[in-house]
Amino acid sequence: MVSTGGFYLEIWPQGAEVLVDNEVKDKTNLFSNQILIQGLSPKKYSVLVEKDDYFPWQKTLEVGDNEITRVENITLIKKKIIFDDINKDINDFPSNSPSPEEIFFIKDNNLYPADLPAGQAGQKDLAIIENLLSYRIYNNEIYWLSDSGFLNRSTISGKEISILNKIAFPVKNAAYKIFIFPNSIFLKEGNDLYLLNPAKKTFEKFYSPINNIKLSPDGSKMVFFNDYEIFYSDSTDLSEKIFLHRFSEKISDCFWLNNNYLIFNTGNKIKISEIDTRDKINMVDLPDNILLADNTYFELKSPKISWDETNKKLYILDQNNLFLSEQITDRTNN
């Protein structure tokens, strides 16, 4: 006897309709964004989630014998997103708050507190740390790469120093950047990315080329991208790199829309993509002509983007104009 199975779906926004093999099965409502569809024979099904004025989501997914196939974050994106033109004649995104690194500055490979009087800036005996190539502040500690190739950790005052790698990293005349995450430490040399092996206390080549790394809001995943490719890994198991996309135009930046979706721009296109690699990856392009609050349109030519994770809003900087979107998805949509 063959047992039946089904689908468990979590969907944003409310009021989305679910079709299985073109048959309407259920609809989310004001009280729940979760749908459980049962009694399906084991086989592959076409699952469509749609709502008026939103881009649809569709996949072919398999139901197993006595199994529930789960898709725990389906995010539908509006076809028309309204933007406010909030600033003109600017060259970069405004900073709402200083980063932790801004309490220091580097001069002549020495680290100084940023509040030093101008006349004392660069005075070597006032340096907190000497002979470093790069640094990062994490959990109120300083991590820095010395010019001898050792990664160090200390208190914010540069005291109580511990060395994290026992074999010196062969430093070059290159740009270095340190990435600190709860479960991993990376060192970027130019476009080459190295991962600190905590057992061996050595840096090992992880991937190349890499432009940047970003941690998902819940800390469970990490996205990696270079000029043309995007992939991600589980933050606790970096051995598997899951490839997502390759493009012919350069990727400028990439952000986590939520824990299961990315928002990024390539060329003059702004794209939103899921990371679920079962069947096709659902991805949408936002319109080239963005709709403004006064009901006019602005044609994007070379947009830069930034994502407000808290308020779920998108910043676009293009042709010295800064635009801010309405809330793209529900704040509970993590």
Secondary structure, 3 states (H helix, E strand, C coil): CCCCEEEEEEEECCCCEEEECCEEEEECECCECEEEEEEECCEEEEEEEECCCECCEEEEEEECCCCEEEEEEEECCECCCEEEEEEECCCCCCCCCCCHHHHEEEECCEEEECCCCHHHCCCHHHCCECCEEEEEEECCEEEEEECCCCEEEEECCCCCCEECCCCCCCCCCCCEEEEEECCEEEEEECCEEEEEECCCCEEEEEECCCCEEEECCCCCEEEEECCCEEEEEECCEEEEEEEEEECCCCEEEEEEEECCEEEEEECCEEEEEECCCCCCCCEEECCCEEEECCCCEEECCCCEEEEECCCCEEEEEECCEEEEECCCCCCCCC
